[in-house]
Amino acid sequence: MTSASERAAARLAWTRATLGDATLELSSASSDASFRSYWRAERGGKTWVVMDSPPAQEDPRPWLHIGERLASAGIHVPKVYASDLEQGFLLIEDLGTHLYLPRLNDETADPLYSDAMDALLLMQTRVEHADLPPFDHAMLMKGLEVMPEWFLQRHFGYTPTCGEWDVLEAAFTTIIHNALEQPRCFVHRDYHSRNLLIVDHNTPGVIDFQGALSGPITYDLASLLRDAYVVWPRQRVENWVESYRGKLLHAGVIDATTTRKQFLRWFDLTGLHRHVRVLGQFYRLWYRDGKPGYLADVPRVYDYIISVASSYPELADFVELLKRHAEGHDLTQVNA
């Protein structure tokens, strides 16, 4: 296995050779929850980003293939200037540092989300998805099961009783059925404020799309508007959801039989799937991978689950189960 220092040396040598500058240095641009990392290079006032995607852990080819589709549909994804797929290095366009998350506020939210929803509509109407891995029953269930494994069992050290497993299974069945009954489309899977950037033209810039699937039409909308990193008043969210339903109606993706109430249920329960998974995933990132940076966001994710699920009577037992184990605990604190 290559050490971190060896990987850094190979990354720098490749970048210097690619850009023809033996004095060039790299600075950290960002990292994510995977093995992938990003590094910024600068020369003569121009900047590039080097994506380091170790092939054994994070094959860069899906990123390239999905990026080509998105670019062809008019989405602003990073251009690729050079690549070495054997080593897992790509020299790509620097979309800058203006992420949506720190720029979102009461005044900017409407125009920023409008841009993001316009781009989302392009993805859902222009990007081929039939050959992508399906967001099917097995994958939906796999995502939900992360929560009891890492939140209840690993974090709290609690194994649900047979009756509690029944409650979990009933809730998961409701959530999965909701996802499977929706029209299918291209799904980015992480379409949120840390993966969208404000850029000079054709905004937003879109990143972290390599895990795209063919899945439910409200998944990315829920990722955007029920973001794990920012909270908006429920009525404002529902107004945005309804405006997007109107876009889909106008585009002919759905018809009038998909009522406001039906579409909101799709949105709510699809977002619930994402948050149940993320609740487990954030603890897995700490306990398994040693990445504590996501723990501060756990209370927001948990509150999303409780508030949304409480609106649906068929999920009342699920809400009670979670509250029974989590209420009164500081969810940002982990065990040794």
Secondary structure, DSSP 8 states (H G I E B T S, - for coil): ---HHHHHHHHHHHHHHHHT-TT--EEEEEE-SSS-EEEEEEETTEEEEEEE--TTTS-SHHHHHHHHHHHHTT-B---EEEEETTTTEEEEE---S-BHHHH--TTTHHHHHHHHHHHHHHHHHHS--TTS-B--HHHHHHHHHHHIIIIIIIIS-----HHHHHHHHHHHHHHHHHHHTS-EEEE-S--STTSEE--SSSS-EE---TT-EEEETTHHHHHHHT-TT----HHHHHHHHHHHHHHHHHHTSS-TTS-HHHHHHHHHHHHHHHHHHHHHHHHHHHHTT--GGGGGGHHHHHHHHHHHHTTSGGGHHHHHHHHHHHTTS-TT----
